[in-house]
Amino acid sequence: MILGKQKNLSRYKGISPLLDQAIEAASVLTAEAAEGKTELCGDKLFYTVSATPAKPKEQGKFEAHRRYADLQVILRGDEVLGIAETGECKVTTPYDESRDIAFMTGEGDFLSLKTGDFYLLFPEDAHMPCCGETGALIKKAVFKVLLD
């Protein structure tokens, strides 16, 4: 997992060409970005902007992906993000290849994130997104970057 400020995203270029494209696009997104899906390189690289009501962490679930890395940028609002080692979690909903997701339970740490923060997650990073003050909107961009 990599955590940082949106303004510093360019420091992480060079990990992969697809991630470089995601970083370029994510670096210029603002809270005024239109909601919806944007394809940058077909199913290899795309992102979705959405505004989601936060939920208490007691209602959250850890999730993990195998085919894609997630680059998530908080465009507006506050998010509490749960993070755990995927291999240390117990799978509750088996991996769905068509959606590239498995759900699980486990013990994790929780981070408080704000507008302008980003995080980059890999398959070993189980995460519980969109937690926070119940009902508060979290607007963010979620980039899906196909892993080599």
C-alpha positions as CSV (number, residue, x, y, z in Angstrom):
1,M,0.0,0.0,0.0
2,I,1.1,3.5,-0.8
3,L,-0.5,6.5,0.9
4,G,0.1,10.1,0.1
5,K,-1.2,13.5,-1.2
6,Q,-2.7,13.8,-4.6
7,K,-0.2,16.7,-5.4
8,N,2.7,14.2,-4.9
9,L,1.3,11.4,-7.1
10,S,3.9,11.9,-9.8
11,R,6.6,10.7,-7.4
12,Y,5.2,7.1,-8.0
13,K,5.7,7.1,-11.8
14,G,7.8,4.3,-13.1
15,I,6.1,1.3,-11.4
16,S,4.2,0.4,-14.6
17,P,3.2,2.2,-17.8
18,L,-0.5,1.8,-17.0
19,L,-0.1,3.2,-13.5
20,D,1.8,6.1,-15.0
21,Q,-1.3,6.9,-17.2
22,A,-3.5,6.6,-14.1
23,I,-1.3,9.0,-12.2
24,E,-1.4,11.5,-15.0
25,A,-5.2,11.4,-15.0
26,A,-5.6,11.3,-11.2
27,S,-3.2,14.3,-10.7
28,V,-5.6,16.7,-12.4
29,L,-9.0,15.5,-11.0
30,T,-10.9,17.9,-8.8
31,A,-14.0,17.8,-6.7
32,E,-15.9,19.1,-9.8
33,A,-15.2,15.9,-11.7
34,A,-18.3,14.4,-13.2
35,E,-19.5,11.2,-11.7
36,G,-19.3,8.1,-13.9
37,K,-16.9,5.7,-15.6
38,T,-14.1,6.8,-17.9
39,E,-12.0,4.3,-19.9
40,L,-8.4,5.3,-20.4
41,C,-7.2,2.0,-22.0
42,G,-10.2,-0.2,-22.3
43,D,-10.5,-2.8,-19.5
44,K,-6.8,-2.4,-18.7
45,L,-7.2,1.0,-17.2
46,F,-10.3,2.9,-16.2
47,Y,-11.7,4.9,-13.4
48,T,-15.0,5.7,-11.8
49,V,-15.9,8.9,-10.0
50,S,-18.7,8.6,-7.4
51,A,-20.1,10.2,-4.3
52,T,-20.9,7.5,-1.7
53,P,-22.4,8.0,1.8
54,A,-20.0,6.9,4.5
55,K,-20.9,4.0,6.8
56,P,-19.7,3.1,10.3
57,K,-16.8,0.7,10.2
58,E,-18.9,-1.8,12.0
59,Q,-20.9,-2.1,8.8
60,G,-17.9,-2.3,6.5
61,K,-16.3,-5.4,4.9
62,F,-12.8,-5.9,3.8
63,E,-12.3,-6.5,0.1
64,A,-9.4,-7.5,-2.0
65,H,-8.6,-7.8,-5.7
66,R,-6.3,-10.0,-7.8
67,R,-6.2,-8.6,-11.3
68,Y,-6.2,-4.9,-10.6
69,A,-4.4,-2.5,-8.4
70,D,-6.7,0.3,-7.0
71,L,-5.6,3.9,-7.0
72,Q,-8.2,5.9,-5.0
73,V,-8.2,9.6,-4.8
74,I,-10.4,11.5,-2.3
75,L,-11.8,14.4,-4.2
76,R,-14.1,15.7,-1.4
77,G,-14.9,14.6,2.1
78,D,-13.3,12.5,4.9
79,E,-12.9,8.7,4.7
80,V,-11.9,6.2,7.3
81,L,-10.1,3.4,5.5
82,G,-9.6,0.0,7.0
83,I,-6.5,-1.9,5.9
84,A,-5.3,-5.5,6.6
85,E,-3.1,-8.1,5.1
86,T,-5.2,-10.1,2.7
87,G,-3.6,-13.4,3.7
88,E,-4.5,-12.8,7.3
89,C,-8.2,-12.3,6.7
90,K,-11.0,-14.9,6.5
91,V,-12.8,-15.0,3.2
92,T,-16.6,-14.6,3.7
93,T,-17.5,-14.2,0.0
94,P,-15.2,-16.2,-2.4
95,Y,-13.3,-14.4,-5.2
96,D,-15.6,-13.5,-8.1
97,E,-13.3,-13.4,-11.2
98,S,-15.9,-11.4,-13.3
99,R,-15.9,-8.6,-10.7
100,D,-12.3,-9.1,-9.4
101,I,-13.3,-9.1,-5.8
102,A,-13.5,-11.2,-2.7
103,F,-14.9,-10.1,0.7
104,M,-13.5,-11.0,4.0
105,T,-13.3,-10.3,7.7
106,G,-10.3,-9.7,9.8
107,E,-8.4,-7.4,12.1
108,G,-7.0,-4.2,10.6
109,D,-5.8,-0.7,11.1
110,F,-7.9,2.3,10.3
111,L,-6.6,5.5,8.7
112,S,-8.3,8.9,8.6
113,L,-8.1,10.4,5.1
114,K,-9.1,13.8,3.8
115,T,-9.7,15.6,0.5
116,G,-6.5,15.4,-1.5
117,D,-5.3,12.1,-0.1
118,F,-4.7,9.1,-2.3
119,Y,-4.0,5.4,-1.7
120,L,-2.7,2.7,-4.0
121,L,-3.6,-0.9,-3.1
122,F,-2.3,-4.1,-4.4
123,P,-3.7,-7.7,-4.1
124,E,-2.0,-8.2,-0.7
125,D,-3.9,-5.1,0.7
126,A,-7.4,-6.0,1.9
127,H,-9.2,-2.8,2.4
128,M,-12.5,-1.5,3.9
129,P,-13.4,1.7,2.0
130,C,-16.0,4.3,2.5
131,C,-16.2,4.3,6.3
132,G,-16.7,7.5,8.3
133,E,-19.4,9.7,9.7
134,T,-22.6,8.0,8.8
135,G,-24.2,9.5,5.8
136,A,-21.4,12.0,5.0
137,L,-20.6,12.0,1.3
138,I,-17.2,10.8,0.2
139,K,-16.5,11.8,-3.4
140,K,-13.6,9.9,-4.9
141,A,-12.1,8.5,-8.0
142,V,-11.3,4.8,-8.1
143,F,-8.8,3.8,-10.8
144,K,-8.5,0.2,-11.8
145,V,-5.0,-0.6,-13.1
146,L,-4.5,-4.0,-14.6
147,L,-1.5,-5.7,-13.1
148,D,1.1,-7.4,-15.3
